[in-house]
Amino acid sequence: MATADINRPLWTCPKCGAKLVTPNMWHACGPYSVEKFLEGKGPRARALFAGFAALIRKCGPVTTAPAKTRIAFMVRVRFAGVTSLSKKGMTIGFALRRPFKHPRIQKVTMYNPRWYGHTVRIKSPEELDDELLG
């Protein structure tokens, strides 16, 4: 991404207020929120989500980007998120510029030649550690 692109303000969807890199970029408009995503989740699931959110915030200032099926975390782009959450655990994903192999990573998906999605299943708060942050 060129420096000029990094400094350009994000576009705001006039329908839902989502912040996006370019006008009319695909997204799901709707009344989504972190609270709605956590609705009906028990204390263990909520604690896992809070732990992941705290870990992500160690990377620097982020914004939550709620959608219908996930909660993403973003700066200019959505780089990490929670896609499923229950008392049994949560599935998280994060994007890197290269595929990364590690025993905790269940799946790597190439989004395009510059971005790779990584999927990890978290079953306990202890797994939200410095190794995952790294």
N, C-alpha and C positions, 0 to 999 in steps of 0.2 A: 504494500500500500504506500503510495507516495505521500510525502509530508503534507502536501496541499490537501489530500484526501483526509488525513488524520485531523486536520484543523477545521475541516468543513463541518458546520452544524449538522446534526442528525435531522432527518425529515420526520415530521410528526403526522401520523395518520389522522385526518380530520374526523373520521368516524369513531375511532376507539382510543386515540391518543398514544398508540404504540410508537416508540422511537425506532427508526430504521435508517440504515446507511444511505439508501437511495429512495426516491419517491416511488410509490406504488410497488415496493418490494413485497413479495408474497408473505402473508401472515394471516392468522385467523382473528378477525375482528370479533370482539365479544366482551361481555362484562366479567372478565377473568381477574382473579386476585389470589394472592398467597392464602388469604383466609379461606376462600372458597375451596382451594386445592386441599387445605388441611381439614376442612369440614368433615366431621365423622371419624377422623383419625384419632386413635388413642394416644395416651401419653408417651408410649415408647416410640411410636412413629413420629410424633411431633418432636421428640427429643433428637431422633436421628436427623430429621430435617434441620432443626436448629443447629446441630453440630456441624452439618455439612455447610450451612450458610455461614457459620462462624469461620470455618476453615477457608472457604472461598474468599471471605473478606480479608483474610491475611495476605492475599495477593495484591490488595489495594482497593480503592473505592470502586464498588460495583453497584449496579442497579438490578433489581429483579424485573424479569420480563415474563409475567404469567401468560399462559396460553391454555387452551382447552385441555390438553393432556400432559402438561409439564410445567415446571417452573424453571426458567432459564435465568442465568446470571450473565450480565453483559457490561461491557465498557462501551465500545462502539459496535461490536458484534456480540452475539450470544456465543459464549465460549464454554459454558458448563451448565449442567442442569440436572434436575431430578425428574425422571420419567415415570417411576412407579414408587409407591410408598405404602407400607402396611406395617403391622406389628412384627412381621417376620423379617423385614428389612426394606431396603430401597435400592433401586437401580439408578445409577448416576452415569452421566456421560460428560466428556470434555473433549475439546478440539485441540490438536497440536499440528504443527507444520510438517511433522514426519510421523510415520508409524512407530509406535513404541511398544516393545515386548516386555512383559512383566507377568509373573504368575497370577497377579491379582486382576489383570486385564482379561476379560472374557472374550472380547470381540473388538476388532479394529475394522472400520469401514472407511474407504476412500471417498470423500465427498467430491473432491476434484484433485488434480495433481498437487495442489498446494495445501490442502487441509485433510486431516484424518480424524475421524471420530473414534473415541475409545470408550468402551462400556465396562463398568465395574459394578459388581453387586456388593452392597454393604449390609452385613447382618448384625453388627454390633457397634456401639459407639467407639470401642477401642480401635476399630479399623479406620476411623477418621483421624489419622495420625500424620506425623511429619513425612512419612514415606509417601502417603497419598498426596500430600501437598506438593512434594517434590515432583 
